[in-house]
Structure formats: structure tokens, C-alpha cells
Amino acid sequence: MTSVIAGEAAAIASPFRVGPVQSLRPGAPDRDGETDLVGAMAGLGAAAVWGGALAVTRLGVGTGGALGPHDIALLRFVMPALVLLPLLLRTGLAPARRIGIGATLVLIAGGGSPFVLVAGLGLRATTAAEAGALLPGTMPVFAALLSVALLRERIGRQQMMGFAVILGALLLASGREPDVEPEECWLGRGLLLGASVLAAAYSVALRRSQIDPWHATALVACGSLLGFGPVYLLALEPSIGTAPWTEVIVQVACQGLLSGLLGTVAFGVAVQRLGVGRAAAFGGLTPAAAALSGLLLLGETPGLDTALGVGAAGIGVVLVASGRSGTK
């Protein structure tokens, strides 16, 4: 599985040439046939981080875990909020006022605590590999549909072929049934697809608002902590105080530092430099990272169908990311 991921990363990086940063007006295209190498590496980094985070989340909320989805949601945003609070204190609410309350709420819902809660609930009834297929794996398709409708981005023939390959790969990668009741399994899958729609809305709002990735991450983290913190303390049953401290530290490091901060910023860079469709396509690589992380952390051995799906998803990402795109 490690060699599969390394091979996909090399194949994806090869078509990209370094070029100047393109205009960030909504739906602004990259020059046909040329994509920014920094954006490509940012997309790869985000996919790797989020794939690992899915396995770590399942480690915390799955059978034997001491934390719930609400605990994961809080831990994901505490560290980014503390790190980026000085940025918001310096700029105030100017970024939120500039992009509008609607876009700000979409960013918080799609990248903040609502997204994490829905995804965490879905992860309780699926494997890490299947979650990687159903959540970030389907996000490119939802993001492409939204970007065509709202940003007037054009999907080329090669990119459409790539999306079709990614969808076929997801059917393979999600074919295994987790050890749960069928009704619970399908509920989990539905929740993960709902989280995928939220993530797609976040990527489109990020592109349309033209806000820089650091300010976007600061708004999401601080807004999530401000809105969800009181609910967590007053209406829910916190488990952080009773969970093993080693488990809490692992979740803080992975959810807060890697996924909540670095992964979110990296994806923002990819969206700005590549556009919504190409950046979101890197989500097709997340099943590979999730499957590998699930094997190492949870002992979930990927079947042949999952391995084939992971490989096919990498091909689909190459087709989408290296294809022609632009505006209508």
C-alpha cells in the first residue's frame, strides 16, 4: 500500500510545472495545460493529512475509544483557534465583513464543527478506508457540480473522464461491510456523504470569497470554538476529562495541529492556485492515506477491492488535475 501511495504521488506531481499565481477572481482559470506545482503539493499534503485524520478519528470514536464525535470536534479547533487568534485580533472582523455573513457561515459549517460532528458520527459505523472513499473521495464530484453552478468553472472532457474514474474507484473502495448492523452502516454512509457536501460547499465558498487560507482557517477555528464551545460544556457530556491522557494528546496533535491547522491551510492554498475542481480532485487520494492509516493504527486490512479502488482513484485524480479547465 505504501508503494501505491508513493507511485500515485509521483504520477500526480509530474504533469505540473511551476508557473505564476493566477488571478483569484471567482472561477478564474489556470492557464490550460499548466498547473502550479505549489498548489499540487498542497493538495497532496491535504489529502495525506486528512486520510490519516480519518483513521485517528475512528480510533477515538470507534469501538473501544474513549471519546465521542463532540469531543473530537472540540479538540480539532482548540489549537488552531489559539494559534490564529492573534491574527484575528490584529485584523478584527474585517475579513468576515468583506466576504459577508453568508460566506462566513458556509465556511464555518463546511470546514468547522458542524462538518466534524457529522463526519464523526458517520465514522462510528464505517471503516477508515470506506470513510476515505465516501467523504473526501466524493467531495470532488460535489465540488465540481457546485463550482459549475456558482463559479462558472468549465469541466473539460478529460476532467469529466477523471471524475467518472474516481466514482468507479469509490464503488470498489467502499464495497466492504464494517462489523455493524446494515441499518447503522447505511446511516453512517449517508452521514459521510452529507459531510462531503459540506466540505464541497466550503471549498466553493473559499474560492468565491477570495479570502486567504490563513484568515479562512482562523475564522473557521475561532468561529467553531465560539459557537460550539458553550454547547459542548452546557448541553453535552464531555469525555475529555475522563479519557486517557495519551489518547487526548494524540487527538490534539492530529486533529488540531495537522488536520485543523496545516491540512486546512494546505487545502486553501490548493483551492486558490488550482481552482475548486482540481484542488478537490486530490480528495480522491485520501482513501489511500486512510487505508494505510487504518492498517497501521486500527489493523483494518484493505481487501483487493479497496486496493484496486485506491489505484483507480489515483488515475482519476491525475486526469482531473492535469486536464483543461477554465470559465464558461
TACOR-V844138 format. One record per run of one state. SS is the DSSP state (h for helix, s for strand, l for the rest). FROM is the first residue (numbers start at 0). TO is the last residue. If there is no record, write none. Layout:
# TACOR-V844138
ss-><SS	SS>
from-><FROM	FROM>
to-><TO	TO>
This chain:
# TACOR-V844138
ss-><l	h	l	h	l	h	l	h	l	h	l	h	l	h	l	h	l	s	l	h	l	h	l	h	l	h	l	h	l	h	l	s	l>
from-><0	1	14	36	61	68	91	93	99	100	111	112	123	127	134	135	151	152	155	156	173	181	209	212	235	244	274	275	298	303	322	324	327>
to-><0	13	35	60	67	90	92	98	99	110	111	122	126	133	134	150	151	154	155	172	180	208	211	234	243	273	274	297	302	321	323	326	327>
